[in-house]
Amino acid sequence: MTWKGLAEHFGDAELIEIAMLVGQYHMVAFFLNATGVELEPGFDGTGFTEGRVEP
């Protein structure tokens, strides 16, 4: 369903680019976890600053 929904709005080249972008972010996350990189002070696991709630 998700791919079909995306295909209604994006062309083939854009769909491939979306898949590659998601894969890139996934790879970076695995690398950072594997090497033990820690978050900068003041950020939680969501990427938002601590105590700040986004609408």
Contact map, one row per residue, 1 for C-alpha under 8 A:
1111100000000000000000000000000000000000000000000000000
1111110000000000000000000000000000000000000000000000000
1111111000000000000000000000000000000000000000000000000
1111111100000000000000000000000000000000000000000000000
1111111110000000000000000000000000000000000000000000000
0111111111000010000000000000000000000000000000000000000
0011111111110010000000000000000000000000000000000000000
0001111111000000000000000000000000000000000000000000000
0000111111100000000000000000000000000000000000000000000
0000011111110110000000000000000000000000000000000000000
0000001011111110000000000000000000000000000000000000000
0000001001111111000000000000000000000000000000000000000
0000000000111111100000000000000000000000000000000000000
0000000001111111110000000000000000000000000000000000000
0000011001111111111000000000000000000000000000000000000
0000000000011111111100000000000000000000000000000000000
0000000000001111111110000000000000000000000000000000000
0000000000000111111111000000000000000000000000000000000
0000000000000011111111100000000000000000000000000000000
0000000000000001111111110000000000000000000000000000000
0000000000000000111111111000000000000000000000000000000
0000000000000000011111111100000000000000000000000000000
0000000000000000001111111110000000000000000000000000000
0000000000000000000111111111000000000000000000000000000
0000000000000000000011111111100000000000000000000000000
0000000000000000000001111111110000000000000000000000000
0000000000000000000000111111111000000000000000000000000
0000000000000000000000011111111100000000000000000000000
0000000000000000000000001111111110000000000000000000000
0000000000000000000000000111111111000000000000000000000
0000000000000000000000000011111111100000000000000000000
0000000000000000000000000001111111111000000000000000000
0000000000000000000000000000111111111000000000000000000
0000000000000000000000000000011111111000000000000000000
0000000000000000000000000000001111111000000000000000000
0000000000000000000000000000000111111100000000000000000
0000000000000000000000000000000111111110000000000000000
0000000000000000000000000000000000011111000000000000000
0000000000000000000000000000000000001111101110000000000
0000000000000000000000000000000000000111111000000000000
0000000000000000000000000000000000000011111000000000000
0000000000000000000000000000000000000001111100001100000
0000000000000000000000000000000000000011111111111100000
0000000000000000000000000000000000000010011111111100000
0000000000000000000000000000000000000010001111110000000
0000000000000000000000000000000000000000001111110000000
0000000000000000000000000000000000000000001111111000000
0000000000000000000000000000000000000000001111111101100
0000000000000000000000000000000000000000011100111111000
0000000000000000000000000000000000000000011100011111000
0000000000000000000000000000000000000000000000001111100
0000000000000000000000000000000000000000000000011111110
0000000000000000000000000000000000000000000000010011111
0000000000000000000000000000000000000000000000000001111
0000000000000000000000000000000000000000000000000000111
